[in-house]
Amino acid sequence: MVEVVEREAQKSPLLTDAPSSSSSGHKPLKRTGTVWTAIAHIITGVIGSGVLSLAWSVAQLGWIAGPISILLFGGISIISSFLLCDCYRFPDPEVGHVRNRSYAQAVKSYLGKKSMWVCEIFVQESYYGYGIAYTITSAISIKAIQRSNCFHKKGHQAPCEFGDSTYMLLFGAIQVLFSQIPNFHHMEWLSIFAAIMSFAYTFTGMALGFAKVIGNGEIRGDIRGVSTSTAAEKVWLTSQAIGDIAFAYTYNVILLEIQDTLKAPPPENQTMKKASMAATLLTTFFFLCCGCFGYAAFGSQSPGNILTGFGFYEPYWLVDFANACIVLHLVGGYQVYSQPLFAAAERWIVKKLPDSRFVHKNYKIRLPLIPEVQLNLLRLCFRTAYVGSTTALAILFPYFNQVLGVLGALNFWPLAIYFPVEMYLVQNNVRPWTGTWMLLQAFRVFCLLCTILAFIGSVEGLISSKLS
């Protein structure tokens, strides 16, 4: 029996993410996060669909440029995250009275409203892009389980082809349910579970790659990477590979939301720097192992997705297990990147419609054997429409490597480089043409050139895949 109890909220249930203040009348938000929960959130965000493409990326770049690129982007990620950690409190990084609970709020505090609007476009597009990429990846992994079982029964040459639209719709339906989680502060359990799943399939991919290298009796691959028929094709593939690596590391967009869950003392920026350093070093190690073992195992035939490209057929149950872990991880990963977008959109709607019963009324739903559920109609309708739109675009553009490359290249420079550096310069009053200023400008220009190259190549790959 279902008992539904309607009640008028003392305040909108969607304002639970609003900044707390003594004068607002809102109950202060209790922050209980630690360095371990922060690491779990970061790993859930970082070790995602991007890690699966790294063997292909290393194959395009070769044995020297491939590993160096992974290490380089890992170093860039650490520098960027350290700069951004100090932007959580304003004006002082450790005792500032203003909490910047999102990336856009930090940009507004340090750089002004106009910069915030520009930043907001990239931030929300990044969140949305992750939703599309994770929907594509989950469907590919579910399809891979079916294909693995088919190959096991009928042989490796059997025509085991399955569509993926149905699986995308299934993943979308699951996300509609999980999207009713109120906000980021209620997601610790989901992030920890997703992080465990990410470790499981990453270890499996590494082990399968290592075992295949042993079975081959040789290390495959070339210093120059995959040979192509034309120089232009090599440029496109190389730039797309750089975009894929950039996508694998991009988590700065959710860093401040993660930092906002941390308890103090010690100061949040100190805890977050420890978590960022530990998580980035750990993920870089896994990225190197997955990328290099995969390339050593398959050489120029490295698949675009190491666990679904069927370089591995046996043991089929282990391939199935790894792909199941990917799907379970992506359920949490989707929410890690969607919850900040939900919070920003719903805060804006609440401000625009302060007297709307549709926005401010919520309901208690009591079901047998499960905890009480609070349902808000705005949350239900908006988040369902959002999930539906990401699912529809994933069905329209189901191109794994090309989509990852475009998203990585598009968001890497503005979100991971430009805004963190600019906020650091303002925060520390760094004068032009000083040593620090020149070093940071060189850092920005180098990363911009990498971004432009990656974006052009990835767009070309996406267009070519769509036309073919």
Beta strands, then each sheet from edge to edge (+ up, - down):
strand 1: 3-8
strand 2: 89-90
strand 3: 98-99
strand 4: 361-366
strand 5: 373-376
sheet 1: 1+ 4- 5+
sheet 2: 2+ 3-
end
